[in-house]
Every structure is written in C-alpha cells, then in structure tokens.
Amino acid sequence: MSEKVNLALLGGTKAVDQENNDMFKWPIITDEDEAAALQVLRDGAMSGTDITIKFEREFAEWLNMDYALAFNNGTNSLLGAFYGCKIGVGDEIICPSITYWASALPAYTLGASVVYAEIDPVTLCIDPKDIEHRITERTKAIVVVHYLGYPADMDEIMEIAKRHNIKVIEDVSHAQGGYYKGRRVGTIGDVGAMSLMAGKSFAIGEGGIFVTNDREIYERAIAFGHYERYNDSIQTEYLRSSLGLPLGGYKFRMHQVSSAVGRVQLKYYDQRIQEIDKAMNYFWDQLEGVPGLRAHRPAKDSGSTMGGWYATHGHYVPEEIGGLSVTRFCEAVQAEGVPIGPGCNLPLHLHPLQHEVDVYGHGKPTVIANADRDLRQPKGSLPVSENIAARLYSLPWFKHNRTDVIDRYVEAFRKAALGYEALLPGDPGNPDTIGGWNFFRQRATR
Ligand SMILES: *Cc1c(COP(=O)(O)O)cnc(C)c1O
C-alpha cells in the first residue's frame, strides 16, 4: 500500500529546503594543500619528477605495495598497466560492459581487442560466472572494475585467472582505499590502476597512478611512457637495450601540482573516507525496508567496504512500487530538493565504436582489426548490462556524517518511494536510453 505523503512534485513542501553545499564539497582543500601547490609554482617545479616520486613512495607504502607509478590521468595509468601486462597486437582482454570507457578502450591503442562480459546485477561488477567461457588462447587479462565503489568478487576472479595463467588488472578509479574481505582493492590483482581526477574520491586534479608488486609490469610501463625515468635504473634485461626514448611514443608524466596536492590528500584520505562511509551507511540504514529501494553496499560483517563511495548509486526495484519508472521516481526526488538522476554508464558493447568505426585505417572496424574472429557483441547479447540503467539512480554523496542534515535527504527518498501511487498517473515511463556516455562528468560535483 502506498502511503499518503505530501510530495513536493505534486504541490507539497520539499523535504530538503536549503542548500547544504558544505556537505558535498570535494575534495577538501586546506591551507596545507594550497601551500603545497603554491610551492610547486614558485619553484617552477611543475614538470619535474622529484615530488611525484615522493608521492609514489607514500602511495605504495599506504597500500603496502612494492611499486607505484604516477600518470597524467587515470586513462593512461590503464594504458600503462595494459602494456605492462604485455597486452599487444591480436590479444584480447575481458572487461565488464558497464564501466567508464577508459577501463577498456586503451586496449585498441595496443592493437588488442575487448571482449565484454556481463555484470552481476547486485554487485554491478563483472560477473565471475560470465568470464571463463570467454577466455581463448588470445586472452591476456581480465579487467576488473570495482564499480561505483563496490569491491568486485576478487576470490573467484583470481582463481579463474590463475587457472588460465592470465593477468588481472584492477581499475580502482571508483574505489580508492576500499577493502575486499579485509584486503585493499587494487592490491589483489597483478596491477591496480586508477584515476585521481578531481571528481573521484581520491581527488588531486588530473592524474592517475598504478600499484604493483611486479617489477616487470612497473618497468615496462616506465619504458612505454616515462622516458625521463627510462634510464640505468631499469633492471628488466630486455628493456635495457633501448633506454632514453619512450617505447610507446607517449609522455605520461604527472603534473607536480597534482602530486604535491596528492601528498597532502593522502595524509587525510583514510580519515575522510571513514567519515563518508559513516554518513552513507547512516543514510542507507534509515532507508532499510523502504519498498523499491536497496543499498548497493557489501554486507557489514564481510570485511569489504565501499571506499570513498564515489558516484554511489542505489538499486531500484520497481516491482515493489507499482512499476513506477525510475525516471518518474527521480523526478519526484528532485522535486524534494535532491539533484539525482536515473541510470549509470551506458553499456560499452553497444557504442558505434564497438561495431563500425575504423579509427586507424585498417580498412575494417578497429575493434576487430587484429582479431581472429568477429568479436562484436550485438544488442541483446548482454541483457543484464543492457537493462540495468532502469534499476539504478544516483545518490547524494555526503562527505560529513551530520545526521540531522542526512535525515532530510532520507525523507526525500522515503516520500518518493512511499508515495508511488500518486506518482503513477503522471509516469511517462523510461526513455529508450537512460544516462549518457559522459554520464558522471555531467554531475561530477554531486
Ligand atoms: C575516471 C575513470 C577512469 C579514467 O580516469 P581519468 O583520470 O579520467 O583519465 C578510468 N576508469 C574508470 C572506471 C573511471 O571512472
């Protein structure tokens, strides 16, 4: 039964009637960040590597890893990781279709192809049951994304990878600092690559980094795009004959305003995401049992966490609230004063780039330029990924555990879910496409 609630969309009063900008402001920048950034500018050290190398050491120490390598963005940290794992012409990687494009597309730069796998509808991460049958003798790696902060099923994935002797590359761009059964995400696979751009939970400005315990992966990535460090320090024998020039023809160096700010952010990061974790868990605890709404978070006693809850979303179960579309639900929450929206990243396997675009002049679509068969995946081939957007909505991303403020937001979601009957008559249904290719950029600050 629908409750009689005074929905703002239908003329009632808003649940959230004031701006709470301070609750959402991110990253938190203090005098210490400002001083660190200014020092780089005053020293003219923007293009150096001394501060970046300190940042790398501290970052590796934080995650208890042997090596960290910084990049100018997360996309290139993934490209460096791919090259590090020897992904090359004709090879294949397996990647979930629901992710930001940079988890997959750098493979094409290397002449490799991407085979997309399904996501699990609960974790929203790659479904371990949909991996093994996609492995061929050309498969070099599985890319795992801890999507929207949720740690992927690493135990199962690592077992599959070991069985087939392939690498596991973790894309940690949504989950820096998170735990999977007590272990930090990004430290379980062969290499953990991530974005540190200003919208992410570990936010330093344009930047990326990877961590690994594998010296060869680390040194191959240096050789590929860090010419100034491709020097006598390299120990991998076969890389020593071509020191000095970047093998990939790329320059991946991090801007030192980013690494200087990164060093400061790192000092406070665990403490700040603990506060986020408390706030977001409080929000969901209050919504426990409200029909139609389910948290996207691991069980409390699992040893797994959501890290900084980057781009966090909620599950939507329309069957429980009269089939109300997520589009209409979000309209109602918005009217309550909460700027959220439906959907998530669009499934990559359906984009025209994955079907027809000849990027490099191979005379055939780039996605199959070096493949031994037609790898293109048509509409209908990954049904969970193709239909998940209608069952997800974005959430307010609280940075402080101020329960009196959070209660107002809880009320907005409660009202929209419990008042569903009054919303059904004006429900336009969902459009054909929910979300967009640049989905998170559009609301990076919320
Ligand atoms: C943001 C993001 C990246 C790319 O990082 P940039 O720093 O923007 O280049 C890669 N993977 C995922 C999952 C991301 O969300």
The ligand as an ORCA input file, in Angstrom:
! r2SCAN-3c Opt
* xyz 0 1
  C      37.521      8.148    -14.299
  C      37.753      6.741    -14.698
  C      38.869      6.369    -15.470
  C      39.755      7.344    -16.186
  O      40.387      8.253    -15.436
  P      40.794      9.707    -15.972
  O      41.634     10.240    -14.874
  O      39.535     10.480    -16.179
  O      41.558      9.525    -17.237
  C      39.077      5.021    -15.700
  N      38.233      4.092    -15.242
  C      37.137      4.405    -14.532
  C      36.253      3.308    -14.052
  C      36.853      5.748    -14.262
  O      35.739      6.059    -13.601
*
